[in-house]
Amino acid sequence: MQEFYLTAENQGERIDRFLSANLEDLSRSYIQKLVKEGGILVNGNPVKANYKINTGDEIRVQIPEPEPLDILPEEIPLDILYEDEDILVVNKPKGMVVHPAPGHYSHTLVNAVLYHCGSRLSGINGVLRPGIVHRIDMDTTGSLLVCKNDRAHQILADELREHHITRRYHAVVLGNLKEDTGTVNAPIGRHPTDRKKMSTKAPNGRRAVTHYRVLERFGDYTYIECGLETGRTHQIRVHMASIGHPILGDSVYGPAKCPFKLEGQTLHAKLLGITHPSTGKYMEFDAPLPDYFASLLERLRNCS
């Protein structure tokens, strides 16, 4: 059950549009389906999808449990950075989807982790996302945390929610950033017209903050490190594009054509830092750059 209490800034907005911006994992068409089925109530009463919300409205969204799916373990090699009885930290390769979803019910990280861990995974996120605490995009590489039991998962999910987990990404962006360091503080929400994209111009965007610093300059390109203060969908990609420096290779938020054969954006989750759920000690895990990323940097260094 999800609940929302409306303030004056949302006055007059359609309920389906408001909820699609605030429930990032649900499409607007699915929300409209929930409305028709009576799964969304305003002040205890069913409404239509075009209902315009008012200040003080109480919205309750009841999302049905997903139908059980037969998610099978698959013997897929994992690049393991660390493992103990509570957690598993892997270096996710490019092109791998983190968890099953329509169109991707096999060859995901979850399929690989199920084979590696068997039943030793937390069940907090259900059958589709066992053990998964956070996600990174299919074409983003690097550190990803998996929990083996519910206790560890709950502790680390709370850490993530309170922004106590360190996440630093390396990326190559188009153009030469003027400053050596900077911060992008711009809310992010579902793009108003393209459901596959996120945007800083979306109505009812949620707070999003990205800090960046320059590591190297290559004239037309800049190698940077980004630190996440929040964790919105596509956050670094959207924020860097919003200031005119999209991630190199990102055809969604940047130019359609790329001068290098990258097969996706140059974005790597380099460092992950957590407080261990059992020992209470702070630990950091550093994922080496993938070969394609390291080769690209060498090529840029030789050309600059």
FIMIBA-123187 format. One record per residue (C-alpha): x, y, z; residue number from 1. Coordinates in Angstrom, 1 decimal. Layout:
N
+--------+--------+--------+-----+
|     px |     py |     pz |  nr |
+--------+--------+--------+-----+
|      X |      Y |      Z | NUM |
...
+--------+--------+--------+-----+
//
This chain:
304
+--------+--------+--------+-----+
|     px |     py |     pz |  nr |
+--------+--------+--------+-----+
|    0.0 |    0.0 |    0.0 |   1 |
|    1.3 |    3.4 |   -1.0 |   2 |
|   -0.1 |    6.6 |    0.4 |   3 |
|    0.1 |   10.2 |   -0.7 |   4 |
|   -1.1 |   13.4 |    1.0 |   5 |
|   -1.5 |   16.3 |   -1.5 |   6 |
|   -0.2 |   19.8 |   -1.1 |   7 |
|   -1.1 |   23.0 |   -3.0 |   8 |
|    1.6 |   22.5 |   -5.7 |   9 |
|   -0.3 |   19.5 |   -7.1 |  10 |
|   -3.7 |   21.2 |   -7.2 |  11 |
|   -5.6 |   20.4 |  -10.4 |  12 |
|   -3.3 |   17.7 |  -11.7 |  13 |
|   -4.7 |   14.5 |  -13.2 |  14 |
|   -4.3 |   11.7 |  -10.8 |  15 |
|   -2.9 |    9.3 |  -13.4 |  16 |
|   -0.2 |   11.8 |  -14.4 |  17 |
|    0.7 |   12.6 |  -10.7 |  18 |
|    1.1 |    8.9 |   -9.8 |  19 |
|    3.1 |    8.0 |  -12.9 |  20 |
|    5.6 |   10.7 |  -12.0 |  21 |
|    5.8 |    9.6 |   -8.3 |  22 |
|    5.7 |    5.8 |   -8.9 |  23 |
|    8.6 |    5.4 |  -11.3 |  24 |
|    8.3 |    1.7 |  -11.7 |  25 |
|    4.7 |    1.9 |  -12.9 |  26 |
|    3.6 |    3.1 |  -16.3 |  27 |
|    0.7 |    5.5 |  -16.8 |  28 |
|   -1.3 |    2.8 |  -18.6 |  29 |
|   -0.8 |    0.4 |  -15.6 |  30 |
|   -1.9 |    3.1 |  -13.2 |  31 |
|   -5.0 |    3.7 |  -15.3 |  32 |
|   -5.7 |    0.0 |  -15.2 |  33 |
|   -5.4 |    0.1 |  -11.4 |  34 |
|   -7.9 |    3.0 |  -11.3 |  35 |
|  -10.4 |    1.0 |  -13.3 |  36 |
|  -10.0 |   -2.0 |  -11.0 |  37 |
|  -10.5 |    0.1 |   -7.9 |  38 |
|   -7.0 |   -0.2 |   -6.7 |  39 |
|   -6.6 |    3.5 |   -6.3 |  40 |
|   -8.8 |    5.4 |   -3.8 |  41 |
|   -9.0 |    9.1 |   -3.0 |  42 |
|  -10.3 |    9.9 |    0.4 |  43 |
|  -11.5 |    6.3 |    0.6 |  44 |
|  -13.5 |    6.5 |   -2.7 |  45 |
|  -12.7 |    5.2 |   -6.2 |  46 |
|  -12.1 |    7.8 |   -8.9 |  47 |
|  -11.6 |    8.0 |  -12.7 |  48 |
|   -8.2 |    8.3 |  -14.3 |  49 |
|   -8.9 |   11.9 |  -15.2 |  50 |
|   -9.8 |   12.9 |  -11.6 |  51 |
|   -8.0 |   16.2 |  -10.8 |  52 |
|   -6.4 |   16.1 |   -7.4 |  53 |
|   -7.1 |   18.7 |   -4.6 |  54 |
|   -5.1 |   20.0 |   -1.7 |  55 |
|   -5.6 |   17.7 |    1.3 |  56 |
|   -6.6 |   14.6 |   -0.8 |  57 |
|   -5.4 |   11.3 |    0.6 |  58 |
|   -4.5 |    8.9 |   -2.2 |  59 |
|   -4.1 |    5.2 |   -1.5 |  60 |
|   -2.6 |    2.9 |   -4.1 |  61 |
|   -2.9 |   -0.8 |   -3.6 |  62 |
|   -0.5 |   -2.6 |   -6.0 |  63 |
|   -1.4 |   -6.3 |   -6.5 |  64 |
|    1.2 |   -8.9 |   -5.7 |  65 |
|    3.0 |  -10.0 |   -8.9 |  66 |
|    2.0 |  -13.4 |  -10.2 |  67 |
|    4.7 |  -15.9 |   -9.3 |  68 |
|    7.1 |  -16.5 |  -12.2 |  69 |
|    9.5 |  -19.4 |  -12.6 |  70 |
|   12.8 |  -17.5 |  -12.4 |  71 |
|   15.4 |  -20.1 |  -13.0 |  72 |
|   19.0 |  -20.2 |  -11.8 |  73 |
|   21.5 |  -20.0 |  -14.7 |  74 |
|   25.2 |  -20.8 |  -14.7 |  75 |
|   26.5 |  -17.4 |  -15.7 |  76 |
|   30.0 |  -16.4 |  -14.5 |  77 |
|   30.1 |  -13.7 |  -11.9 |  78 |
|   32.9 |  -11.2 |  -11.2 |  79 |
|   32.8 |  -11.3 |   -7.4 |  80 |
|   34.4 |   -8.4 |   -5.5 |  81 |
|   33.5 |   -9.7 |   -2.1 |  82 |
|   31.4 |  -12.4 |   -0.4 |  83 |
|   30.5 |  -13.5 |    3.1 |  84 |
|   27.5 |  -15.0 |    4.9 |  85 |
|   25.5 |  -11.7 |    4.6 |  86 |
|   26.4 |  -10.0 |    1.4 |  87 |
|   27.7 |  -10.5 |   -2.1 |  88 |
|   29.3 |   -7.6 |   -4.1 |  89 |
|   29.6 |   -8.2 |   -7.9 |  90 |
|   31.1 |   -6.3 |  -10.7 |  91 |
|   28.2 |   -6.2 |  -13.2 |  92 |
|   29.2 |   -6.4 |  -16.9 |  93 |
|   27.8 |   -4.2 |  -19.7 |  94 |
|   24.7 |   -5.5 |  -21.3 |  95 |
|   23.4 |   -7.5 |  -18.3 |  96 |
|   20.0 |   -6.6 |  -16.9 |  97 |
|   19.9 |   -6.7 |  -13.1 |  98 |
|   16.6 |   -8.4 |  -12.5 |  99 |
|   13.9 |  -10.1 |  -14.6 | 100 |
|   11.3 |   -7.9 |  -16.3 | 101 |
|    9.0 |   -8.2 |  -19.3 | 102 |
|   11.3 |   -9.2 |  -22.2 | 103 |
|   14.2 |  -10.2 |  -19.9 | 104 |
|   13.2 |  -13.2 |  -17.8 | 105 |
|   16.6 |  -15.0 |  -18.4 | 106 |
|   20.3 |  -14.1 |  -18.5 | 107 |
|   19.9 |  -11.5 |  -15.8 | 108 |
|   22.1 |  -10.9 |  -12.8 | 109 |
|   19.3 |  -12.4 |  -10.6 | 110 |
|   19.5 |  -15.7 |  -12.7 | 111 |
|   23.2 |  -15.8 |  -12.1 | 112 |
|   23.0 |  -15.0 |   -8.4 | 113 |
|   20.3 |  -17.7 |   -7.9 | 114 |
|   22.7 |  -20.2 |   -9.3 | 115 |
|   25.6 |  -19.0 |   -7.2 | 116 |
|   23.7 |  -18.6 |   -3.9 | 117 |
|   20.9 |  -21.0 |   -4.2 | 118 |
|   18.3 |  -20.4 |   -1.5 | 119 |
|   20.7 |  -18.1 |    0.5 | 120 |
|   19.1 |  -14.8 |   -0.7 | 121 |
|   16.9 |  -12.3 |    1.0 | 122 |
|   13.2 |  -12.5 |    0.0 | 123 |
|   12.3 |   -8.9 |    0.8 | 124 |
|   12.0 |   -7.8 |   -2.8 | 125 |
|   10.0 |  -10.9 |   -3.9 | 126 |
|   10.6 |  -13.5 |   -6.6 | 127 |
|   11.7 |  -11.0 |   -9.2 | 128 |
|   14.4 |   -9.3 |   -7.2 | 129 |
|   15.7 |  -11.7 |   -4.6 | 130 |
|   18.6 |  -10.1 |   -2.7 | 131 |
|   18.7 |   -7.0 |   -4.9 | 132 |
|   19.1 |   -3.8 |   -2.8 | 133 |
|   19.7 |   -1.3 |   -5.7 | 134 |
|   20.0 |   -1.3 |   -9.4 | 135 |
|   22.2 |    0.0 |  -12.2 | 136 |
|   21.3 |    0.3 |  -15.9 | 137 |
|   21.8 |   -2.6 |  -18.3 | 138 |
|   24.6 |   -0.7 |  -20.1 | 139 |
|   26.2 |    0.6 |  -16.9 | 140 |
|   29.0 |   -1.6 |  -15.4 | 141 |
|   30.3 |   -1.9 |  -11.9 | 142 |
|   29.7 |   -2.5 |   -8.2 | 143 |
|   26.3 |   -4.0 |   -7.2 | 144 |
|   25.2 |   -5.2 |   -3.8 | 145 |
|   23.2 |   -8.4 |   -3.1 | 146 |
|   22.0 |   -9.5 |    0.3 | 147 |
|   21.8 |  -13.2 |    1.4 | 148 |
|   19.3 |  -12.8 |    4.2 | 149 |
|   16.4 |  -10.5 |    5.2 | 150 |
|   18.2 |   -9.0 |    8.2 | 151 |
|   21.1 |   -7.8 |    6.1 | 152 |
|   18.8 |   -6.6 |    3.4 | 153 |
|   16.6 |   -4.5 |    5.7 | 154 |
|   19.7 |   -2.9 |    7.4 | 155 |
|   21.3 |   -2.0 |    4.1 | 156 |
|   18.0 |   -0.8 |    2.5 | 157 |
|   17.7 |    1.6 |    5.4 | 158 |
|   21.3 |    2.7 |    4.9 | 159 |
|   20.5 |    3.4 |    1.2 | 160 |
|   17.2 |    5.2 |    2.1 | 161 |
|   19.1 |    7.5 |    4.5 | 162 |
|   21.9 |    8.1 |    2.0 | 163 |
|   24.5 |    6.5 |    4.1 | 164 |
|   25.8 |    4.2 |    1.3 | 165 |
|   28.7 |    5.6 |   -0.7 | 166 |
|   28.3 |    5.4 |   -4.5 | 167 |
|   30.9 |    6.8 |   -6.8 | 168 |
|   30.7 |    6.4 |  -10.6 | 169 |
|   33.3 |    7.1 |  -13.3 | 170 |
|   32.1 |    8.5 |  -16.6 | 171 |
|   33.3 |   10.2 |  -19.8 | 172 |
|   31.1 |   13.1 |  -20.8 | 173 |
|   30.9 |   15.1 |  -24.0 | 174 |
|   32.6 |   18.6 |  -23.9 | 175 |
|   35.0 |   20.3 |  -21.6 | 176 |
|   33.5 |   21.0 |  -18.2 | 177 |
|   34.4 |   24.6 |  -17.1 | 178 |
|   34.8 |   23.9 |  -13.4 | 179 |
|   36.9 |   21.2 |  -11.7 | 180 |
|   34.0 |   20.3 |   -9.4 | 181 |
|   30.3 |   21.0 |   -9.4 | 182 |
|   26.9 |   19.9 |   -8.2 | 183 |
|   23.7 |   19.3 |  -10.2 | 184 |
|   20.7 |   19.8 |   -7.9 | 185 |
|   17.6 |   19.3 |  -10.1 | 186 |
|   14.5 |   17.1 |   -9.4 | 187 |
|   14.0 |   14.1 |  -11.6 | 188 |
|   10.7 |   12.5 |  -12.7 | 189 |
|    9.2 |   10.6 |  -15.6 | 190 |
|    9.5 |   12.5 |  -18.9 | 191 |
|    6.1 |   14.1 |  -19.6 | 192 |
|    5.9 |   12.6 |  -23.2 | 193 |
|    8.4 |    9.8 |  -23.4 | 194 |
|    7.7 |    7.1 |  -20.8 | 195 |
|   11.1 |    5.5 |  -21.4 | 196 |
|   13.0 |    8.6 |  -20.3 | 197 |
|   13.4 |   10.6 |  -17.2 | 198 |
|   13.7 |   14.4 |  -17.1 | 199 |
|   14.6 |   17.4 |  -14.9 | 200 |
|   11.6 |   19.2 |  -16.4 | 201 |
|    9.0 |   16.6 |  -15.3 | 202 |
|    6.1 |   17.7 |  -13.2 | 203 |
|    6.4 |   16.5 |   -9.6 | 204 |
|   10.0 |   15.5 |  -10.0 | 205 |
|   11.7 |   14.1 |   -6.9 | 206 |
|   14.8 |   15.6 |   -5.3 | 207 |
|   18.0 |   14.5 |   -7.0 | 208 |
|   21.5 |   15.7 |   -6.3 | 209 |
|   24.7 |   14.6 |   -8.1 | 210 |
|   28.2 |   15.9 |   -7.2 | 211 |
|   31.0 |   15.6 |   -9.8 | 212 |
|   34.7 |   16.3 |  -10.1 | 213 |
|   37.0 |   16.3 |  -13.1 | 214 |
|   39.6 |   13.5 |  -13.3 | 215 |
|   41.1 |   14.2 |  -16.7 | 216 |
|   40.4 |   16.5 |  -19.6 | 217 |
|   40.7 |   15.5 |  -23.3 | 218 |
|   39.5 |   18.6 |  -25.1 | 219 |
|   36.2 |   17.4 |  -26.5 | 220 |
|   35.7 |   14.9 |  -23.7 | 221 |
|   36.0 |   15.0 |  -19.9 | 222 |
|   36.7 |   12.0 |  -17.6 | 223 |
|   34.8 |   12.6 |  -14.3 | 224 |
|   33.8 |   11.0 |  -11.0 | 225 |
|   30.2 |   11.4 |   -9.8 | 226 |
|   29.0 |   11.0 |   -6.3 | 227 |
|   25.3 |   10.3 |   -5.7 | 228 |
|   23.5 |   12.1 |   -2.8 | 229 |
|   20.2 |   10.5 |   -4.1 | 230 |
|   19.5 |    7.6 |   -6.3 | 231 |
|   16.9 |    8.4 |   -9.0 | 232 |
|   16.4 |    6.4 |  -12.2 | 233 |
|   19.0 |    7.4 |  -14.8 | 234 |
|   20.2 |   10.1 |  -12.4 | 235 |
|   23.7 |   10.7 |  -13.6 | 236 |
|   22.8 |   10.4 |  -17.2 | 237 |
|   19.9 |   12.9 |  -16.9 | 238 |
|   21.8 |   15.4 |  -14.7 | 239 |
|   24.9 |   15.5 |  -17.0 | 240 |
|   22.8 |   15.9 |  -20.1 | 241 |
|   20.8 |   18.7 |  -18.4 | 242 |
|   24.0 |   20.8 |  -18.1 | 243 |
|   25.0 |   20.1 |  -21.7 | 244 |
|   27.5 |   17.3 |  -21.0 | 245 |
|   25.8 |   14.0 |  -21.7 | 246 |
|   27.5 |   10.7 |  -21.1 | 247 |
|   29.6 |    9.5 |  -24.1 | 248 |
|   27.7 |    6.7 |  -25.8 | 249 |
|   24.3 |    7.5 |  -24.3 | 250 |
|   22.0 |    7.6 |  -27.3 | 251 |
|   18.9 |    8.2 |  -25.1 | 252 |
|   20.1 |   11.5 |  -23.5 | 253 |
|   22.9 |   12.4 |  -25.8 | 254 |
|   23.6 |   12.4 |  -29.6 | 255 |
|   22.3 |    9.4 |  -31.5 | 256 |
|   25.7 |    8.8 |  -33.1 | 257 |
|   28.9 |    8.1 |  -31.2 | 258 |
|   32.4 |    8.3 |  -32.7 | 259 |
|   33.5 |    5.2 |  -30.8 | 260 |
|   32.0 |    1.7 |  -30.9 | 261 |
|   30.9 |    1.5 |  -27.3 | 262 |
|   27.5 |   -0.3 |  -27.3 | 263 |
|   26.1 |    1.9 |  -24.6 | 264 |
|   27.1 |    4.8 |  -22.2 | 265 |
|   30.5 |    5.1 |  -20.6 | 266 |
|   29.3 |    4.9 |  -17.0 | 267 |
|   30.8 |    2.7 |  -14.4 | 268 |
|   29.9 |    2.2 |  -10.7 | 269 |
|   33.5 |    2.3 |   -9.5 | 270 |
|   33.2 |    2.4 |   -5.7 | 271 |
|   30.6 |    1.2 |   -3.3 | 272 |
|   30.9 |    1.8 |    0.5 | 273 |
|   28.7 |    0.3 |    3.2 | 274 |
|   28.5 |   -0.3 |    6.9 | 275 |
|   28.5 |   -4.1 |    7.2 | 276 |
|   25.2 |   -5.3 |    8.6 | 277 |
|   26.8 |   -7.7 |   11.1 | 278 |
|   30.2 |   -6.3 |   12.0 | 279 |
|   29.2 |   -2.6 |   11.9 | 280 |
|   32.5 |   -1.8 |   10.1 | 281 |
|   32.7 |    0.5 |    7.1 | 282 |
|   33.8 |   -1.3 |    4.0 | 283 |
|   34.6 |   -0.1 |    0.4 | 284 |
|   34.6 |   -2.2 |   -2.8 | 285 |
|   36.3 |   -0.9 |   -5.9 | 286 |
|   35.3 |   -2.3 |   -9.2 | 287 |
|   38.1 |   -2.2 |  -11.9 | 288 |
|   37.2 |   -0.4 |  -15.1 | 289 |
|   36.0 |   -2.8 |  -17.8 | 290 |
|   38.5 |   -3.3 |  -20.7 | 291 |
|   36.4 |   -1.2 |  -23.2 | 292 |
|   36.4 |    1.7 |  -20.8 | 293 |
|   40.2 |    1.5 |  -20.0 | 294 |
|   40.9 |    1.2 |  -23.7 | 295 |
|   38.8 |    4.2 |  -24.5 | 296 |
|   40.7 |    6.3 |  -21.9 | 297 |
|   44.1 |    5.3 |  -23.4 | 298 |
|   42.8 |    6.2 |  -26.9 | 299 |
|   41.7 |    9.6 |  -25.6 | 300 |
|   45.0 |   10.2 |  -23.8 | 301 |
|   46.9 |    9.4 |  -27.0 | 302 |
|   44.8 |   11.7 |  -29.1 | 303 |
|   44.8 |   14.7 |  -26.7 | 304 |
+--------+--------+--------+-----+
//
